[in-house]
């Protein structure tokens, strides 16, 4: 997804997410089909309005900014208007700022202008409805690129005016290439276990990979000679270690209720783990269990889903911890009975 810019002193203090942001479309990894199609549009000179949507950290902003830099070069700041969700993007901004930029032409520049609306799913419906008319009216000299995490939060009228591209979570090989690249430039070493843990925990989010790597480097006393281990990665992510999850699950399945509750709360307090992360980890462990009756798995996942929902709505951690133990114990007792 990202590749280093020039590594001068000016970049040393930048967060790695910005330091390794792509400069051109060739530097965007892991989204081959999107890049190939967009490049064809560019070569034919028929760039439509674009909609990039998908999970965070998959390269949506990086791709459109790299494309804009290839098209405009030094004129980038004059020809591109970038608006993020952090800006006020109500109906007034659409009617004034966006309309003013779209309706004016540059005297000495040929071609179209580009308006990038990042995190557009945070726009109000009124603003989206105002935007659709502007998109139609100024198509001759302006192109819009709309970026969003969820396409269903955009109005159908906007969706129908754009060519859609779905950004997938980045594949393992693309993340490995980026990690290798960063390790060389930053002169740090990482163990195979730590690399596997980092890729698994990132879930295809390159931004998370770079942030965790940068935090992991900061924990080392001598980055040039020390190696980043898996424990450091789990510590930086705040994620439960597989060994701890196995201990908790073993205790729930084999010990009585009091011992299981003690084990769960003890590990949670000593390792500083969130109950919602434990549930996610336990579900992944249970995926490998072979059960006689699939109804057991269905029942268990349904119960754990309800508990996760209760936690998200502010449920008491002690009660929900008890509920997790109860859900797993009753499901497996039913399995044993059959």
N, C-alpha and C positions, 0 to 999 in steps of 0.2 A: 504494500500500500504506500509506503513512504521510503524515501531514499535521502541521503544527506545532501544539504546545500553545501556551499563552499565552507570549509571548516576553519574560518579565520577566527581571530580572537573575539570578534563581535558576536559570534554565535555561541561562545563557551558558556555564557550565563543563561542562554535560552532553555526553556523546558524542552525535553527531547521530542515531544509531540510536534513542536514548531521547528526545531532544529533539523528534523528528518522528514519534513513535509516535501512532497514531490515538487520539482521545478517544471517538469513537462509530462506529457501523457506517457512517454516511454518509461517514466519512473513510477507509474502507478501499477502496483502488482496485485494480483488476485481477482481482478475484475476484467478479464481479457475480453469477454464478449461485448461488454459495455464500451470499453475503450475502442475496440475495433469498429463498432457501429458508429460511434460518435466521430471517429476519424474519417470514416467514409462520407458522412454528412459534410464534414469540413472540406474534404477534397473536392466534393461536387459543388460546394458553395451553396448548399441547401440546408442550412442548419435550422431545424424546427424549434418551437418552444419545447423545453425539456422538463421532465419531472423525474428526479432521482429520489427513490425512497428505499428504506431498509434500516436495519439496526444501527445504532451509533458505532462509530469507530471503524466503518467498513470502507471509507474513502469517498464519500459523496462530495463533501466540500473540497477535498484535495483534487478530485477529478475535474470539477468545473473550474476551479481556480487555475489548475495546470492548463486546461483547454483555453481559458481566457488569456493567459500569458502567451500561449502559442499564437493566438489570433492577433492580439493587440501589441505585444512586446512593450516598448517604452510608453505607448499611449494608454496602458492599462488603467491608470488612475483617472483619465479623462473619459474613457469609454465604458467603464464598468461601475455600476452602483451595487454595493453589497449591503444588504440589510439583514440583521440577525434577530432572533427572538428577544434578545436583550434590549433591542431598540423598541421604541413605541411603534407598534404597527397596527394601530386602529385605523378607522376609515379616513381620518384626517391626513395621515401619512400617505395613504394610497392616493387620495385626491390631490394632495399638494406635492409632496416630495417625489413620489414615483411618477406622477403625471407630468410634472415639470421636466424631469430628466428624460422621460420617454418622448416628449413632444418636441424637444429641441434637437437640432442637428449640429454636429461639429463642422466648422467651416472648412478646415483643411484635412479632414479625415473622411475617407470613403468607407462604405460598408455600414454595418449595423452596430448599435450599442447593445450592451448586455446588462440585464438586471438580475442579480442573484438574490433570491429570497430564501435565506436559510431558516430551517425549523418553521416552515410555513404552516404546519399543523397547529401552531399556537395562535394563528391569526383568527380573529373573530369572523363569524359568518358574514356580517355586514361588510367587513373589509374584503373578504374573498369575493363577494358579489360585485363590489365596486371594481375589483381588480380585473374581472373577466372582460368588462367592457373596454378597459384600457389596453388589455392584451390584443383584442380585436382591432381597435382603432389605430394603434401605432405599430402594427406588424411590419410595415414597410421599412422602418429604420430602427426597430428595437426587437431584441429577442429576450425572452424570459426563461430563467432556469429556477424551478421551484424544488427545494430540498425539504424532505419530511421523513420522519421516522415511520409514520403510519399514514398510508394513502387514504384510508377510510375516513380520516378526519378532515379531508378536503372536500369541497362541494363537487358534485358531479359535473357542473358547468366548467369548473377549472380543469378537472381531470380530462374532459373530452377535448380540451384545447392544447394538450401537451402530449408529446411522445414519451411514454413511460419506460423507465428502466429500473428494475428491481436489483438492489445491491445485496448480494448474499453475504452471510458471515464469512470472513476470509478463510480459505482452505489452509490446512496445516503446512503444506509446502511453501506457500507464500509467506506465512508468518516465520517459518524457519529461515528463509532467505533474508528477511528483514532483520531477524535477531542476529544472524551471522554477521551481517553488514555492520550493525551497531556495535557488536562485540569487538570487531576489528578496529573501528574508528575510536572507540572509547577505551580500548586496551584492557578489557576485563575478561575473566574466564567464568564459565558456568558449567556445572555438572550436568550429565545427561538427565538425571532424575529431576533436577531443577527446571531444565528446559521443557521436559514433558509436563511437569506440574504447571508451568507458566502458560503453555499452549492450551492445556485442558481448562484451566481457570479463566483464561481470556475469553473463551467461547467465541472466537473469531473477531474479537474487538482489538484492532491494532493500537488504538489509543491507550487501552488498558495495559497492553503488553509493554509499551514504552514507559508508561508511568510507573509500573511495578519494577521494571528493570532499573530505572533511574533511582527509585527508592531503595532498591536492593544494593546498588552500588554505594549509596550513601551510608549503609550500615557497615561497610568494610573499612577496617583500619588501614589496610594496604592494598588497594584495588589492583595494583600491578602484579602482585604475587598471590593474593588470596583468591579463592574460588567461591562463587555464589552457590550455596547448597539449597536443597528443596525446602528445608525448614525456614530459610530466610524468605523464600517466595510465599509460603503459606502465612508467615508472620506479616508480610507487607500487604497481602490481600485480605487478611483477617478471616481466612477460610479454614475450616476444620481439616486436620491431617487425616489421611485414610486410616492410620493406626488407631487414632482416637475414636473414629466412627465405628470401627470394628469392635473396639472395646465396649462402647455403649450398646451396640446392637447385640453383642454376645451376652452382656449382662441382662438386657431386657428379655432375651429369649430363654436364658438358662437360670437366672437368679429369681428370688422372690421380688415382689413389688418394691419393698423398702430398700433392698440392696440396689435394684435397678435405678430407683429415683436418686439414691445417694450418689451412685456412679455418674449419672447424667449431670446432676447439679454440681458435683465436685469438679468434673472436667470442664464444665461450662465456666465456672468461676475462676479456676486456675489458668485456663487458656484464653479466657476472655472471648468466648464464642457466642454468636447470636443463635437463638433457637431456630429461627427461620433457615439459617445456613445448615444447621444440623439436619433438619427435615429434608432439605434438598440432597444432602450427602447420603442420608440413610436410604432415600428413594433410589439413588444411583446404585448403592450396594445391593438393594433388594432386587434390582433388575437382573442380577446374575443368579438369583436363587431359583432353583427348579421346583415348582409347586405341583402337587397332584391335581389340584383344582384351580383353574384360573379365576374362579369367582372370589377366591381368597385375595388374590392380587387386586382385583377390581374393588373389592370392599375396602381393603387397606388404603389404596390410593385415594379413594373417595373420602375416607375419614381424615387422612393426612391433609388432603386438599381443604377440607373444612377447617382444620386447625390452622393451616397457613392463612386462610382468609380471616379467621378470628384474630390472629396476631397482627395482620395488616390493619385491622380496624381498632387496634389498641387493646387487645385481650391481655389479661394478666399472665405473666410468664410462668409463674408457679403452677397455675391451673392448666395452662397449655402444655407444660412439660409432663404433667400427670396424664393429660389426654393422649399425648404421643405414646407413652408407655402402655396405656390402656388399649389404644387402637392396635398397636403391634401385637400385644399379648393375646387379645381376644381373637384377632384374625388368625394367628398361628395355632391357637387352641382349637379353633374350628377346623383348621387344616388337619391337625392331628386326629381329631374325632372322626374325620372322614377316611 
